[in-house]
Every structure is written in structure tokens, then in C-alpha cells.
Amino acid sequence: MHQLWLIPVFPLAGFAINGLIGRKSSKNVVNAIAVGSVLLSFLWVLKALSAMGLWGAGMPEEAHVERYFTWIQSGNLNIGFDLAVDRLSAVMLLVVTGIGLLIHIYATGYMAHEGGYYRFFAYLNLFMFFMLILVLAANYLILFIGWEGVGLCSYLLIGFYFDKKFAGDAGKKAFIVNRVGDFGYSLAMFLLVINFGSLDFGKVFEAAKAMPVDQGAGIFTAICLLFFVGAAGKSAQIPLYVWLPDAMAGPTPVSALIHAATMVTAGIYMIARSSALFVHAPIAMDVVAIVGLATAVMSATIGLVQNDIKKVYAYSTVSQLGYMFLALGSGAFAAGMFHVVTHAFFKALLFLGAGSVIHAVGGEQDLRKMGGLRTKIPITFLTIICAALAISGVPFTSGAASKDEILVAAYHHAPWMYWVGVVTAGMTAFYVFRSVFMAFFGKYRGSAHPHESPLVMTGPLMILAVLSLAGGFIPLPHFLEPMFPKLAEEAPEKWLEYTAVASGLIGISLAYLFYVASPKLADAASKNFNGLHKLLYHKYYVDEAYDATVVEPIVQGSRSVLWKGFDSGLIDGTVNGIGYRAMNIGGALRRLQSGNIRSYAGWVVLGSIAVILAMGLTGSIR
Amino acid sequence: MPPLPASVPLSWYLLLSAVLFSLGVAGFLFRKNIITVFMSIELMLNAVNLSFIAFSYHLKQVDGQIFSFFVMVVAAAEAAVGLGIILTVYKNRSTLEIDEINSMKN
């Protein structure tokens, strides 16, 4: 036993303490509790993993499961509260607690002047708790607890500035769009229970592996597609990606932690976890790959023209998540997870760097009002450059290592996917360096007085910069390989990687040409391709299309049918109708109660006459 | 008991009783003066008494006669109380119009 339960419980305790007494405590106490709980959790992860032999003998390939108690017992179905660690969750544990720790530290600096300080850290700790539950889960239901919990924290933190309407709206949007995905996840769980009688990872995968690959393809396809619906919601893929760009309404550390590094990769983690099921469903794999690729291309093109620095990185995140799904769909689960890790490094760094920039220029997020910050905030500049190099796939950076693996896998899956991926990589490099050049080069176009951020913010940036550059040398794919079904061995072809790298470099050069060397070219290009530019700038009008086809009909339907028709018409109408009928009948009857004794007597006489007549007619009188 | 003279048939008594009762009802319903209404009630009681007696005689049973005594006793008591009430009403209102004595209603 390694007392795995302690890992999530530390942040939960932090949440409870900060949530209950944080309001009256000083910021230092809140900081100590929030950061300390995550630090303890990180240390406990290290301790448990070293005890399992992560550094020395190498971790065993089978999972270490700890069963605590039976949670649900119904007929043959037995769901226990079980936590487990294997190589896959070990990687995620290190990423979640490690990056989480850095971002907590960063946030103590970034949020220093914000209201609701204790609330922010309580939510952030709660998020850590749910995320760790998600990662440690040993069955699909426990994973679902974490899955829903991180969704809740995401909602709470997106809407953190609850006095701004757009933040509240963005939170609701994230929550509602995620419900669509959760619907798919739930159905997939039901199908698992029906077909396997269990939700336990070990049992389900054992049963799946025992089957020949071509057996039960239909049911596997259904389960995998439904799981992918869930993953598409959580990990922002077409058609459910719309919530993630809006989620940038939350504070920047939240964007870094939840909406770039950890939570949004939960879908990829879940599918990698279910790889034993997915290999039975080649159709589902193709769907995953194509949707991932389409998302990558679409959001990369949108990212080309956005002016809000966080929006650029948000679309970049969607695009990179698409890459990861492309890897999963191509059967390169290890490469997908590798990209999860390296992406966590450089995207967290990009967001934290963006946060540092925003902090420096007094809350401005518009790239057009930045510029020339290179000399004013040099540490932020240098670290962001590291992240930008990594995401562009420049050789020897972490991004190059993982992205190349994905593209090579895609080539062996279908060459056209490789080429689309390469073009997307070029666009990625272009938009990231566009944001860097617009923010850091040229002349300062804003009115604030930029200043470098304190060490609590730049420290995590520097650590992440090192990881972004060197993270590619972690032999993660090799470490994860035994976890996943074997790919057919293919001779690696060097030119594939060279092309991908060249595409990234071309992207960078174009960005340099457009935004540093001759800025007039960019304006000219946007004028020459005005229609295209407008289409991209308005994000393909997807939000408008959803508004027109989904949101408006539901709102109008609720208003005119459910509210006016059903609620006020039918339900209120029935109740009021019964009331009015009672009043009408009473109104008629009360005329009998005249209070006039002679009218009563008259009625009595009439009644007796009626009775006598009736008796005469029925022949009772003889 | 000597046989009765060629007796009056029962139906005649009942018809007389019904006519008297109807007159009482009509007086109760349509007359305005309380005294008249009161007398109409007495008329109805006596119409009923008449049919009691007639049936008693016809069926050779004494019960009907006993009933009519009861009715007379009650009618006497009622007359005493009722006339007392009427007297008091007249003292207070100086009217015996039945439609004007309606202060309980509003």
C-alpha cells in the first residue's frame, strides 16, 4: 500500500480550510495552505512513485491498485472506490501535481491584487482534488467523478469574475457544452455495464483483450464513439470545442492550469486509458483521427488572425488537442500522451507568459496595443520565446520531439493526414510567433508603464522554459509503450521529420516577414483576402451558427412553447380554470341562498311538487 | 258504536286538507304581513291535523288523534312565542311588512 488516497486528499483539505476560514485569513496564510497542500501532494506522488521503482528498477507494467471500499453493489454490478497507479497515470500525476504546483505559486503573484483571493485558491485546490481523482481512478465511474468535478471547477473558475456578464456566460457555455459530452460518456458506461458487467479498468480491458480483434466490432465501435463524444466535450474537439476559447474569461492561471495543461487533456488521457477498447474499433479510431485533424486545422486557421493574446493561445490549445487526437486515432497512443506532457509544459508557459504580459501592461489583452515589450519585460520575453520555439517544433525542443512522433504516426496511418498536419504545424508556428512579434517587437503602442513581474511569477516561467526546451529528452514514449497495444513497426523515415521542421521554420519566417520586417505586408494581405480574413476573424461564424440553430430554437421554444404554452397555458390554465369554474358554479348557486325565508319556502314547495310529480310519473302513487 | 251515517269518503277529507294546506302555503309565500303569514302557518298545521284525524278515523286507529293533539300543543306554544316576537318586532320597527325586516341579511 502506498496510501494513494492521500494524494487527492491534500488539496481537498486545502480547499476545505481555505474555503471555510480563508475569508478571514491573511493572504500569506491562504498562500501557505493552497501551495502547501499541492506541494504535499506532489511530494507524496514522488514518494509513492519512487517506492514503485520509477527511478531505479523501472515501474512494473501492471497497475498498482488500492481498493478502499465497495461503493455501489447492485446485483452483479460491483463498483468499488478504487485508486490505481500505472505508468500512464504516473505520467499524468507528475504533470498535474508538478505543473499544478508551479501554477499555484505563479497565481500567488498574479492574483495578489484581485478580490476573492481565498475563493480563487479554494477553487483551484478543489480542481486539483478532482483532477487527481480522475487520474488515479481505477474504474470508469470514479474517473467520471473526477471528470464531472473538474468540469464544475472549470465552470466556477471561468465565471470567477462573476460581476462581469461575459464571464458568467462563458462559464455557463462551458458547463452546458460539457453536458453534451458527458451524455456520451454516460451512455458508454451503460454499454460497458451491459456488455462486460463491470466498469473496472482491469476487468473490462482483460475481457476486451481476450476477444479476437474482429469480434464484437459493432459494440466496441458504439462504446468508443460514445467515449469520444465525452472526450470531444472535455477536450474541446469539433463540434464541441466552442466553449474553450470563451473559457479565457477566467483568470490567466486558470487558463494555464485547467484550460491548457491538465483538464482539457482528460479526454486524451481517457481515450489512451481505453486503448484496449479502441483497437477493437477501427472505425472509431478513424473518426477520432479525422475529427482531431479537422479541429487542428480549423482552430489553427482561426488562431492566425485573432488579436486577443489569450484567444490566440486558446485556439492554439484546441489545435494542439486536435493533434493529440490525431495521434490517438492513428494508434500512436504513447505519442499522444507524450504530446500531452510537452504541451502541458509549453502551453502552460505560453499562458503564464501571456499572464505576465497582461500583468505588465495593466490588464490589456489586445496584441495591437502591445509591442516593444522585449526590453521592458526581458525574462517574460525569453521564456515565452522558449515556449514559442517548442510549440513551433524547432529541433531539440520538447514540442519537436512529440509533434514529430505524431506526424510520423499519422503518415503511417494515412499520408494525407501527415501533409495536413504539416501545413497545420506551419500555421501553428506562424500564429505563435505572430503573437510574440506583435507583443515584444516594434514600438510600444499602449499607454501603461510595463514592468517585469515579481519572482513568484517569473520563477515558474523559468522552470517551465527549461522543461519546454528539454522535455523532449524524457524517454516518455518508451516508458509508456508497454501500456498500449503494439503498433506495427515501421522504419522511421528521416524526411518526414525534416519536412515537419521545415514547415515550422517557414511559419516562423513568414511571421517575421509580416510582423517585424515589413508590417505593411500583413495589412495588405488582410485587405487582399478581405473575405477570408473576415471569415477567420469571426471564427467561421460557428458561434453564430450554433446560436441560430441550437441556442435560439431552444430559447424561443422554451419561451413560447414551454413557458407561454405549457406552463402558463396548460398548467396555469388548468389550475385557474378549475378556480374560475368553481367561482361560476358558486355564483349561480349563491342566488339560492337569498336569506329570504319565503324564497326557501318557495323552493321547498317546488321541490315537493317535483317529488310528487316524479312519484306520479313513476307510478309510486296508486 | 252505531254505524255512521252514510259516511263522507276519506278522499273528500284529504282533498279539503290539501286545499287548506295549499291556501296556507300560498298565504305564506305571497302575503306581506307577518300576522297573515303566521295565520297561514296555523292554517297549514290545521290542514295536516285534519288529514291525521281523517286517517285515524278511516283506519280505526287512535295514533292519528294523539298526533293531532301533539300538533295542537306545539301550535299553541308556537303561537305564544311567535306572537310575542311579532309584538316586539312591531314595537321596535313600527312595521309588520315582512320584506322590511331584513337587517340580518345585509
Interface residues (C-beta under 8 A of the other chain):
Chain A: G595 N596 R598 A601 G602 V605
Chain B: V25 F28 L29 I98 N102 M104 K105
